[in-house]
Amino acid sequence: MSLQHLTLTNFKNYQSLDADFSARINCITGDNGEGKTNILDAIYYLSFCKSFFTGLDAQNIRHGEQFFIVEGNYDIDGQAETIYCGFEPGKRKRFKRNKKEYERFADHIGLIPLVMVSPYDINLIIGGSEERRKFIDGIISQFDREYLLEYQKYTKILAQRNHLLKETPQTWQIDEDMLQIYDDQLAESGQFIYQRRKDFVGNIEPVFQRYFETISQGKERVSLIYRTTLDEKPLDQQLRDNRSIDLATRYTNFGVHKDDLELGMGDIPIKRIGSQGQQKTYLVAMKLAQFEYIGNLCGQKPILLLDDIFDKLDQSRVEQIVNLVAQNNFGQIFITDTNADRIKTILEKVGGEHRHFNLKNNVLTLL
C-alpha cells in the first residue's frame, strides 16, 4: 500500500501542490516554516478524515480562501484508489472513495492505516495520564469496534454517575438505587476496557523494548508498565469500598479513567530524569511498536510519517532509526528534516528506493 500522488488546493499555506512519491522512502527537507509538516498533515487527513493537530477544519483553509481540498491517489493491494477530502465552512465536510461519498467517516477509518511521529507527541512523555490513556484507547478502538462501543458506554455512565454525585446537595440523601445501577454498569464496561488495555500493553511492551534497545544500542534500561487499581481488586468492589470518598469529593475516584501508562528509565519516570534525546528515543520506540501492532492487526504495513524527529538525537541514533525503517518490514515512509545534508548522507548509506525533495516558497522540488 502506498500514496502515489498528492494534490492540495488551498490547504494551510498551499494554494496548490502536486507531488508524486516513492512507494518506499520519501524525504522532505527545507527550513522551518516552509510547510513540511503541512504536507504530512494532509496525508494524515486522508487516513483519519481530520487533522493531526486541530479538530477545527476551518483552521486548515489557506488564509483568504473559502475552502480546501486534499486528494490522494493510492495503490492499495494492487488496486488504484482515489481518496478525496473537501471542506467549506457552513457545509458538511465531504469525504469520498473513488468518487463515492461516505455517509459516515467511521467507515473510512482503517482503510489506510497510518502512524505519525511528531514533536507534539512529547506530551505522551511529559504530559498527564490522560494523554497516555488517549494513546492506548485511540490505537485499540481504531480496529476494535467492540472496545470503542464499551469505551463510549463507560464514558457516558461515568458522566451520569458524576452528575448524580455532584448535583445531589450534601444535605440530602443520595439516590442509592440509582448509584448502584451506575456502579454495576461502570464495573461491567470497566472490566472489559481493563482487560483489552492490559492485553494491548502486554503485546507492544516487548516490541517497544526491542526497538528502544536497537536505537539506543543497548545503552539504557527502560520500562513500559500499565498501572491500574483493577490489578488489585474488581471495580465493583472498589466502588463499594470507597463510596464514602466519592460522596465526600462528589466525584468518581476509582475506575479505568484513572489508569496510566508508566514510562520508566531504570526505576524512575523518564520525564523526570531523561534527557531530550532519551525522551525522543523512548517516543520513537513507542510509535514504532504501535506501527508493528497495527500492521499485525490489519495485515498490511501502515504508512509511516516521521515529522522532524531527528532534532535532539545524536547521529548514531538518527542512523539507527533510518536503518530500521529502511528495512523490508516497513512500507512507505515520509521523513521531514531541516538538514538536507544529513538526510542525503543517511540515504546514501541505507540505499534502496527513495526520493528526496526540497521545499522552498511552497514549491516541492525533487533533488
N, C-alpha and C positions, 0 to 999 in steps of 0.2 A: 504494500500500500504506500502511495506517495502522492504528494501535491506536485503536479506538473507545471501548472501555470496559475498565477495570482493576478487579479485585476482589482484595483482600488479606484473609487471615484468619490472625491470629497470626504475621504476618511482621515480624520485627525489633520496632520499637516500636509496631506497629499491631495492635490487637485485631481491628479490621475497618476497611476503607476501600473505598469505591466512587467511581469518578470517570469522567466522560465527557470525552473530549478532542477538540480540533480536529484536523482532518486536516493542518493546516499548523503553526502556531507555538503552543506551549504553554509558558507561563512560570509557574514556581512560586517564590514569594518567601516569606521568613519568616526568623526569627532562626536563628542557629547552634544545632544540637542539636535542631531540631524534627522532623527526619526527611525533609528534601527529597531528600537523596541516596538514602535507602532506597527511595523511590518509583522513582527511576531504576534502582536495582539490581534491583528487581522486574521492570522492563521488560527489563533485560538478561538476567535469568533466563529469560524466555520466548523469547529468541532462542538462548541458548547452553547452556541446561539447567544453569546454575551461576551463582554469584555472581561479580561483577566483582572483589570484594575478598577473598574467602576460599574455600578449597576444601572447608571443613567445613560441610556443610549444617546440622548441628545448631546452629551458631552463629547461624543466621538465625531460629530459633524464638523467639518472644516469651517473655520471662522468666516462668517459672511454668507455661507451656503445654506440651503434649505433641506438637504437630505444627504445620506451617504449610501454607497453600495460597496459590498465586498463579495467577490466571486472567485471561486476556485475550481480548477479542473483537476480531477484526481484519477489515479489508477487504483482501483480497489478490487483485489482478487482478479486482476486481468480485465476488468470492465471499466470503461470510461464513465465517469460520474461528474456531474456539474452541480456544485452547491452554491446557492445564491442567498445573500442576506441584504435586505434593503430596509432603510428606516427613514421616515419623515415625521417630524413632530406632529402630534394630533391624530396620527393614524397608527394602526396596528403594524408592528414590525413584521416584515414578510420574510419567510424562510422557505426556500424551495430546493428540492432534489430533482434534478433533470426536468426542470420547468413545472413540476407538480408541487403545489404549495402544501406545506404541513398544516394540519389543523391544530396539532399540539407540538410544541417544541420538544417535549419529552420524548416523542417518537424518533427524534433525530439523534439524541444523546447515545453514544456508544457506537455509532456507525463509523466514526473516525476517531479512534482512541488517541489521546494526546497527553503528554506530560510536559509541563513548563517549569523551568527553574529560573527564578527571578531574584534580584536583590531584595525585593519586598517579602520574599519567603523567610527572611531572617526573623520575622515575628514568630515563626514556629519555635525558634530557639529562645528569643529574649522576651516574647510576649507571655500573656497569661494562659491558663489551661484551656480557655475557650478556643484559642487558636489551634491548639493541638487536637482537641475533640473535633473541630471542624475539618481538620486534615483527615482524620480517621473516617468520620462519617461521610465526607464527600467521596472518598475512594470507594468505600463499601457500597454506598447507595447508588453509585453510578452503574453498577452491574448486578445489584441485588434489590429487586423491586420490593420483595417482602420486607427487607430491612428498612427501606425508605418509608414504607407504609407504617411499620411499627414505630419508627423514629418520629414520624409526624403525629401518630397517635399519642405517644409518650409526651411530646411537647405540648399538645393540646390539653391532655389531662393534668399535666404539671401546672399549666397556666390556670386551669379551673380550680385546682386544689389551693394554689397560692392566693387566688382571688377570694376563696372561701375563708382562708386564714386571715387575710388582710382586712376584708370587709366586715367580718364579724366583730362588733365592738367588744372590747375586753370585759365590759360589764355584763355581757350576755353569754349564755352557754352556747357553744358551737354545736352545729348540727352533726352529732356523732355518726348517725347513719350515713349521711352524705359523705362525710370524711372517710368512712370505712370503704364506701364504694370506690372513691378515688384511690385509696390505698391499694385495694385489690387490683384495680386496673393498672395502676402505676407499676406495681410489683410484677405483673404478668409481662407487660411490654419491656420493663427494665431488665428482667432476666434474659429476655430474648436479645436485647441490644448488648448486654454484658457478654453473652456467650459469643456473639458474632465478632465483637471487638477483640475479645481475647484470642479467638482463632486467627483473626487478621494479624494482630501484633506477633503472635507466635509464628505465623508464616513469613512475615517480612523481616523479623529480627535477625535470623542467620544470614539472610541475603544482604541486609544492611551491613552486618559485621564484615562480610566478605568484601563488599565494595569499599568500606572505610579502610580496611587493612591494606587493600591494593593501592588506594590513592595516597594514604599516609606512609606506605611502605612499612607498615607494622610499628610505627614509632609511638603510637598512643593506644591506650586501652579505653574503650568506650562501652556504654550500655544503653539499651532501649527497653524500658520496662513499663507495662500497663499498670497504673496504680488505681485501684478501686476498692471501696469498702465491701463490695459484693464478694470479694475473695474470703472475707471473714464470716459473713452470715447473709442469708437471703434478704432481699429488700423489704419484703413484708414484715419480717421480724425487726429490721432496723427502724421501720416507720412506727411500729408499735412501741419499741423500747425508747424511742426518742420523741414521742409525741409531745411531751411537755416542753421540749426545746422548741419544736415547731410552733406551738401555741404561744410561747413567750416571744419568739422572734417574728412570728406571723409570716413564716416563710418555710419552704421545704428544704431542710438542710442536708438530707441524705438521698442518694439516688445516683443514677448514671450521669446526670447533668453535672455532677461534681467530679467525675473521673478525670484523670490526667495521664499524659504520656511523659514519663520521666526520662529526660535526656541527660545521661551522665558521662563524665570523664573521670575515670577512676571511681571514687565513691562520692564525688561532688558534682552538682549540676553544672553542665558545661557553660551555661550562661553566666555563671559566677567566676569561673577560672579560665575558660577557654579564650585563646586569642582570636582575633577576627579570622585569621586563616584557618584555625582549628574549627571554629564555628561554621565557616563556609564549607569546609571539608565534610563535616557532620551533615549539613543540609544537603549537599550534593549526593552523599551516600544514601540518605533517606529517600531522595527523589528517584535515584536510580533503582532502589529497591521497589518503589512504587511502580516504576516503569516495568520491571520484571513481573511483578504481581499482576498488573493489568494485562500484560501480554499473555501470561499463562491463562488468565480467565477468558479472554476474548479470542485467543487462538491466532492473534496476529500482532506484529510489532507496532506499538504506538509511534506516532511522530514525536520527536523529542526536540524541545525548544530550550536552548541554553542562552539566557539573556545576561550578558555582561557578568559572567560568574567567575572570571579569572582574576579580577581585582582582589588584592589582599592575599593571593595564593602565590607561593614560590614557584619557580619554573618547573621544579620536579613534579609538583602536584598537578600543575597545568598539563604537563605532558602525560602523566598517568591517566588523567580524565579523558584526554583526547584519544589516547591509545585504547582505552576501554570502549568508548562509544564508536570507535572506528572498526570494532570487531563485528563479525557477521551476525551476532545475536542482537545487534541493534539495526534498526531500519533507517528511515530518513531522519536527518538531523539538521537543525538550524542553529548556528552559533553566531552571536554578535560580540564584537570586541572593539575597543578603541585603538588597539595596537596592531596595525596591519602587518608589520614585520614579524611580530610574534606568531601570528596566525600563519603567515607564509612559511616560516621555519618549521612549525609543527606539521603543517600539511605535507611538506616535502619529506619529513621523517616517516609519517604514517603511510603516505602514498594512497593508492586507491582512488575511486571515482569521487570527484569533488568539484565544486565551483566556488570561487572567491569573488565576491562583489565589493565594490567601494561605493559608499553612499555620500553624496555631497549635493547640497542645494536641491534635495528631493529627486535627484537623478541617481538611479542604480546602475552602475557600470560594471560589466564583467571584466575582471582583470586577467 
